Amino acid sequence: MVLFGTIVDALAIILGSFIGLFWRNINENMKSTILQALSITVLVIGIDMALEANSILIIVVASLALGSMLGEKWDIEDKMNHFGIWLETKTGATEGGAAAAFVTATLVYVVGAVSIIGALDSGLRNDHTVLLTKALIDGVLAIFLTSTMGVGIMFSAISVFLFQGAIALSASQINRFIQPDLMDDIIIAITGTGGVMIIAIGIRLLGLMNIRVANMLPAILFTVLFVVIQYYWETISLFFVQMF
């Protein structure tokens, strides 16, 4: 079953969120410390991811610049916030932070190599190991995020299911059109670009700066485009060098 790993991951977030909703007897200092610890962990993960793309830094920078421009034009962050507010109204939540929690958790859970690689493994090889490992981490993280940020965390499971599910379902067709070495380059580039966005999320969670991270998401599309262009440019150049 191609979607097995994705379904387990989404259910783990929902289960963790339910636990977090009832785990309210944590004092404010402890909640603050937990959130800060998670934020620092997110920063470390982001830095580790970003460093993997050091060899193609120019692609990461260009993708983030153009992607941010397009994201601002599309106003992705505000649209996600409006959706979160709608969810807040429908659920009768009173925390007042469901929108921010939904956006933050969606980005934490979705933006990253683990999400992409895990979904690709599910689709291409029917191997769910990566996503099942991610589900364990996401479920634990959901407990603490929900206890500190509210019910909006639970609804990020929708984003996880749609994003990872779409990749897994289409992955079986990807290998028909993309060479394995090109796919490796794409994953490395996405890892680097996603890492920078994860760093931004960590900074935002720490309250150091209100970065509109969701508006950077189109950078992923530009990353793939630039890697494909570079790959075929190098292939064509090598062909002509060998010819002459």
KELUMZA-891092 format. One record per residue (C-alpha): residue number from 1; residue in one letter; y, x, z. Coordinates in pm, whole numbers, plus 50000, padded with zeros to 5 digits. Example, Ala and Ser with C-alpha at 12.3 -4.5 7.8 and 13.67 -1.06 7.14 Angstrom:
2
num->1; residuo->a; y->49550; x->51230; z->50780 $
num->2; residuo->s; y->49894; x->51367; z->50714 $
# end
This chain:
244
num->1; residuo->m; y->50000; x->50000; z->50000 $
num->2; residuo->v; y->50314; x->50170; z->49872 $
num->3; residuo->l; y->50548; x->50011; z->50126 $
num->4; residuo->f; y->50334; x->50074; z->50435 $
num->5; residuo->g; y->50541; x->50366; z->50565 $
num->6; residuo->t; y->50869; x->50187; z->50498 $
num->7; residuo->i; y->50755; x->49871; z->50676 $
num->8; residuo->v; y->50639; x->50067; z->50982 $
num->9; residuo->d; y->50971; x->50253; z->50993 $
num->10; residuo->a; y->51174; x->49930; z->50978 $
num->11; residuo->l; y->50956; x->49765; z->51245 $
num->12; residuo->a; y->50992; x->50071; z->51469 $
num->13; residuo->i; y->51372; x->50037; z->51455 $
num->14; residuo->i; y->51352; x->49665; z->51535 $
num->15; residuo->l; y->51112; x->49726; z->51825 $
num->16; residuo->g; y->51324; x->50010; z->51960 $
num->17; residuo->s; y->51634; x->49792; z->51935 $
num->18; residuo->f; y->51467; x->49509; z->52130 $
num->19; residuo->i; y->51381; x->49753; z->52406 $
num->20; residuo->g; y->51735; x->49887; z->52402 $
num->21; residuo->l; y->51884; x->49538; z->52430 $
num->22; residuo->f; y->51703; x->49480; z->52759 $
num->23; residuo->w; y->51755; x->49831; z->52890 $
num->24; residuo->r; y->52104; x->49768; z->53021 $
num->25; residuo->n; y->52075; x->49915; z->53370 $
num->26; residuo->i; y->52197; x->50255; z->53257 $
num->27; residuo->n; y->52528; x->50354; z->53414 $
num->28; residuo->e; y->52820; x->50434; z->53187 $
num->29; residuo->n; y->52811; x->50808; z->53254 $
num->30; residuo->m; y->52445; x->50821; z->53153 $
num->31; residuo->k; y->52511; x->50614; z->52841 $
num->32; residuo->s; y->52795; x->50843; z->52746 $
num->33; residuo->t; y->52585; x->51153; z->52800 $
num->34; residuo->i; y->52295; x->51009; z->52599 $
num->35; residuo->l; y->52524; x->50923; z->52308 $
num->36; residuo->q; y->52684; x->51268; z->52320 $
num->37; residuo->a; y->52340; x->51432; z->52322 $
num->38; residuo->l; y->52232; x->51224; z->52024 $
num->39; residuo->s; y->52556; x->51304; z->51845 $
num->40; residuo->i; y->52508; x->51676; z->51895 $
num->41; residuo->t; y->52148; x->51643; z->51773 $
num->42; residuo->v; y->52273; x->51467; z->51461 $
num->43; residuo->l; y->52520; x->51751; z->51407 $
num->44; residuo->v; y->52245; x->52012; z->51433 $
num->45; residuo->i; y->52025; x->51819; z->51188 $
num->46; residuo->g; y->52317; x->51791; z->50945 $
num->47; residuo->i; y->52397; x->52162; z->50964 $
num->48; residuo->d; y->52032; x->52252; z->50905 $
num->49; residuo->m; y->52021; x->52024; z->50601 $
num->50; residuo->a; y->52350; x->52148; z->50458 $
num->51; residuo->l; y->52245; x->52513; z->50481 $
num->52; residuo->e; y->51943; x->52444; z->50261 $
num->53; residuo->a; y->52175; x->52389; z->49964 $
num->54; residuo->n; y->52373; x->52710; z->50008 $
num->55; residuo->s; y->52270; x->52832; z->49661 $
num->56; residuo->i; y->52421; x->52526; z->49491 $
num->57; residuo->l; y->52726; x->52483; z->49712 $
num->58; residuo->i; y->52956; x->52412; z->49418 $
num->59; residuo->i; y->52746; x->52107; z->49323 $
num->60; residuo->v; y->52759; x->51977; z->49682 $
num->61; residuo->v; y->53138; x->52023; z->49704 $
num->62; residuo->a; y->53205; x->51864; z->49364 $
num->63; residuo->s; y->52971; x->51573; z->49438 $
num->64; residuo->l; y->53134; x->51503; z->49774 $
num->65; residuo->a; y->53483; x->51515; z->49625 $
num->66; residuo->l; y->53407; x->51283; z->49333 $
num->67; residuo->g; y->53177; x->51063; z->49539 $
num->68; residuo->s; y->53442; x->51015; z->49807 $
num->69; residuo->m; y->53698; x->50918; z->49544 $
num->70; residuo->l; y->53461; x->50658; z->49401 $
num->71; residuo->g; y->53362; x->50536; z->49748 $
num->72; residuo->e; y->53725; x->50484; z->49843 $
num->73; residuo->k; y->53783; x->50295; z->49520 $
num->74; residuo->w; y->53484; x->50071; z->49591 $
num->75; residuo->d; y->53581; x->50050; z->49960 $
num->76; residuo->i; y->53218; x->50079; z->50069 $
num->77; residuo->e; y->53297; x->50139; z->50437 $
num->78; residuo->d; y->53500; x->49820; z->50474 $
num->79; residuo->k; y->53238; x->49616; z->50289 $
num->80; residuo->m; y->52968; x->49745; z->50525 $
num->81; residuo->n; y->53193; x->49670; z->50821 $
num->82; residuo->h; y->53250; x->49314; z->50698 $
num->83; residuo->f; y->52876; x->49268; z->50664 $
num->84; residuo->g; y->52828; x->49397; z->51018 $
num->85; residuo->i; y->53096; x->49158; z->51148 $
num->86; residuo->w; y->52920; x->48870; z->50969 $
num->87; residuo->l; y->52595; x->48969; z->51140 $
num->88; residuo->e; y->52777; x->48988; z->51471 $
num->89; residuo->t; y->52909; x->48634; z->51425 $
num->90; residuo->k; y->52571; x->48495; z->51321 $
num->91; residuo->t; y->52392; x->48653; z->51617 $
num->92; residuo->g; y->52660; x->48555; z->51868 $
num->93; residuo->a; y->52693; x->48915; z->51983 $
num->94; residuo->t; y->52972; x->48977; z->52232 $
num->95; residuo->e; y->52982; x->49355; z->52241 $
num->96; residuo->g; y->53240; x->49370; z->51965 $
num->97; residuo->g; y->53080; x->49679; z->51815 $
num->98; residuo->a; y->52800; x->49543; z->51598 $
num->99; residuo->a; y->52980; x->49637; z->51278 $
num->100; residuo->a; y->53034; x->49998; z->51382 $
num->101; residuo->a; y->52679; x->50020; z->51517 $
num->102; residuo->f; y->52532; x->49882; z->51193 $
num->103; residuo->v; y->52726; x->50128; z->50975 $
num->104; residuo->t; y->52652; x->50427; z->51198 $
num->105; residuo->a; y->52279; x->50353; z->51231 $
num->106; residuo->t; y->52242; x->50279; z->50859 $
num->107; residuo->l; y->52389; x->50617; z->50771 $
num->108; residuo->v; y->52188; x->50803; z->51036 $
num->109; residuo->y; y->51861; x->50643; z->50925 $
num->110; residuo->v; y->51914; x->50635; z->50548 $
num->111; residuo->v; y->52116; x->50945; z->50456 $
num->112; residuo->g; y->51882; x->51240; z->50465 $
num->113; residuo->a; y->51601; x->51428; z->50299 $
num->114; residuo->v; y->51336; x->51283; z->50533 $
num->115; residuo->s; y->51408; x->50930; z->50416 $
num->116; residuo->i; y->51404; x->51028; z->50049 $
num->117; residuo->i; y->51108; x->51266; z->50060 $
num->118; residuo->g; y->50906; x->51026; z->50275 $
num->119; residuo->a; y->50964; x->50738; z->50035 $
num->120; residuo->l; y->50878; x->50960; z->49737 $
num->121; residuo->d; y->50554; x->51067; z->49908 $
num->122; residuo->s; y->50465; x->50704; z->49966 $
num->123; residuo->g; y->50530; x->50611; z->49605 $
num->124; residuo->l; y->50396; x->50917; z->49426 $
num->125; residuo->r; y->50096; x->51008; z->49643 $
num->126; residuo->n; y->50049; x->50704; z->49866 $
num->127; residuo->d; y->50092; x->50947; z->50159 $
num->128; residuo->h; y->50289; x->50788; z->50444 $
num->129; residuo->t; y->50275; x->51079; z->50689 $
num->130; residuo->v; y->50643; x->51167; z->50659 $
num->131; residuo->l; y->50765; x->50809; z->50699 $
num->132; residuo->l; y->50531; x->50744; z->50993 $
num->133; residuo->t; y->50673; x->51051; z->51167 $
num->134; residuo->k; y->51023; x->50932; z->51086 $
num->135; residuo->a; y->50935; x->50588; z->51228 $
num->136; residuo->l; y->50850; x->50743; z->51564 $
num->137; residuo->i; y->51181; x->50928; z->51577 $
num->138; residuo->d; y->51380; x->50627; z->51452 $
num->139; residuo->g; y->51220; x->50395; z->51706 $
num->140; residuo->v; y->51304; x->50620; z->52000 $
num->141; residuo->l; y->51654; x->50674; z->51866 $
num->142; residuo->a; y->51700; x->50296; z->51826 $
num->143; residuo->i; y->51633; x->50244; z->52199 $
num->144; residuo->f; y->51917; x->50469; z->52304 $
num->145; residuo->l; y->52156; x->50371; z->52026 $
num->146; residuo->t; y->52111; x->49999; z->52098 $
num->147; residuo->s; y->52154; x->50047; z->52472 $
num->148; residuo->t; y->52484; x->50223; z->52409 $
num->149; residuo->m; y->52617; x->50061; z->52089 $
num->150; residuo->g; y->52466; x->49710; z->52080 $
num->151; residuo->v; y->52269; x->49475; z->51856 $
num->152; residuo->g; y->52409; x->49607; z->51528 $
num->153; residuo->i; y->52157; x->49891; z->51539 $
num->154; residuo->m; y->51871; x->49644; z->51484 $
num->155; residuo->f; y->52006; x->49526; z->51150 $
num->156; residuo->s; y->52006; x->49879; z->51010 $
num->157; residuo->a; y->51632; x->49818; z->50964 $
num->158; residuo->i; y->51732; x->49603; z->50665 $
num->159; residuo->s; y->51909; x->49898; z->50502 $
num->160; residuo->v; y->51614; x->50127; z->50576 $
num->161; residuo->f; y->51366; x->49882; z->50424 $
num->162; residuo->l; y->51573; x->49823; z->50110 $
num->163; residuo->f; y->51660; x->50189; z->50053 $
num->164; residuo->q; y->51323; x->50347; z->50123 $
num->165; residuo->g; y->51135; x->50056; z->49969 $
num->166; residuo->a; y->51330; x->50085; z->49643 $
num->167; residuo->i; y->51256; x->50458; z->49620 $
num->168; residuo->a; y->50888; x->50412; z->49702 $
num->169; residuo->l; y->50840; x->50133; z->49447 $
num->170; residuo->s; y->51013; x->50324; z->49169 $
num->171; residuo->a; y->50867; x->50665; z->49258 $
num->172; residuo->s; y->50545; x->50601; z->49066 $
num->173; residuo->q; y->50754; x->50592; z->48749 $
num->174; residuo->i; y->50969; x->50896; z->48830 $
num->175; residuo->n; y->50711; x->51161; z->48745 $
num->176; residuo->r; y->50691; x->51024; z->48392 $
num->177; residuo->f; y->51051; x->51123; z->48324 $
num->178; residuo->i; y->51135; x->51413; z->48560 $
num->179; residuo->q; y->50975; x->51756; z->48567 $
num->180; residuo->p; y->50840; x->51872; z->48907 $
num->181; residuo->d; y->51080; x->52169; z->48927 $
num->182; residuo->l; y->51375; x->51944; z->48845 $
num->183; residuo->m; y->51265; x->51704; z->49119 $
num->184; residuo->d; y->51257; x->51995; z->49365 $
num->185; residuo->d; y->51614; x->52089; z->49266 $
num->186; residuo->i; y->51729; x->51730; z->49310 $
num->187; residuo->i; y->51578; x->51703; z->49657 $
num->188; residuo->i; y->51741; x->52032; z->49765 $
num->189; residuo->a; y->52080; x->51917; z->49637 $
num->190; residuo->i; y->52052; x->51576; z->49799 $
num->191; residuo->t; y->51950; x->51746; z->50123 $
num->192; residuo->g; y->52267; x->51957; z->50119 $
num->193; residuo->t; y->52497; x->51670; z->50030 $
num->194; residuo->g; y->52332; x->51442; z->50282 $
num->195; residuo->g; y->52358; x->51717; z->50543 $
num->196; residuo->v; y->52735; x->51728; z->50512 $
num->197; residuo->m; y->52748; x->51351; z->50558 $
num->198; residuo->i; y->52520; x->51377; z->50862 $
num->199; residuo->i; y->52759; x->51634; z->51010 $
num->200; residuo->a; y->53043; x->51388; z->50952 $
num->201; residuo->i; y->52842; x->51119; z->51131 $
num->202; residuo->g; y->52792; x->51350; z->51430 $
num->203; residuo->i; y->53165; x->51421; z->51446 $
num->204; residuo->r; y->53235; x->51049; z->51426 $
num->205; residuo->l; y->52983; x->50968; z->51699 $
num->206; residuo->l; y->53145; x->51224; z->51927 $
num->207; residuo->g; y->53478; x->51048; z->51875 $
num->208; residuo->l; y->53645; x->51360; z->51737 $
num->209; residuo->m; y->53751; x->51203; z->51409 $
num->210; residuo->n; y->53711; x->50861; z->51246 $
num->211; residuo->i; y->53558; x->50979; z->50918 $
num->212; residuo->r; y->53489; x->50707; z->50661 $
num->213; residuo->v; y->53142; x->50842; z->50592 $
num->214; residuo->a; y->53012; x->50538; z->50403 $
num->215; residuo->n; y->53270; x->50604; z->50133 $
num->216; residuo->m; y->53100; x->50939; z->50069 $
num->217; residuo->l; y->52767; x->50779; z->49971 $
num->218; residuo->p; y->52833; x->50783; z->49591 $
num->219; residuo->a; y->52822; x->51162; z->49624 $
num->220; residuo->i; y->52442; x->51130; z->49613 $
num->221; residuo->l; y->52466; x->50987; z->49261 $
num->222; residuo->f; y->52693; x->51269; z->49146 $
num->223; residuo->t; y->52460; x->51523; z->49305 $
num->224; residuo->v; y->52166; x->51399; z->49098 $
num->225; residuo->l; y->52381; x->51388; z->48782 $
num->226; residuo->f; y->52511; x->51744; z->48825 $
num->227; residuo->v; y->52166; x->51886; z->48901 $
num->228; residuo->v; y->52019; x->51722; z->48591 $
num->229; residuo->i; y->52306; x->51854; z->48376 $
num->230; residuo->q; y->52266; x->52205; z->48519 $
num->231; residuo->y; y->51889; x->52199; z->48471 $
num->232; residuo->y; y->51900; x->52101; z->48106 $
num->233; residuo->w; y->52196; x->52331; z->48034 $
num->234; residuo->e; y->51995; x->52625; z->48168 $
num->235; residuo->t; y->51687; x->52511; z->47973 $
num->236; residuo->i; y->51881; x->52485; z->47646 $
num->237; residuo->s; y->52058; x->52817; z->47707 $
num->238; residuo->l; y->51726; x->52990; z->47772 $
num->239; residuo->f; y->51585; x->52839; z->47453 $
num->240; residuo->f; y->51868; x->52979; z->47241 $
num->241; residuo->v; y->51847; x->53319; z->47410 $
num->242; residuo->q; y->51479; x->53338; z->47326 $
num->243; residuo->m; y->51545; x->53222; z->46971 $
num->244; residuo->f; y->51809; x->53486; z->46904 $
# end
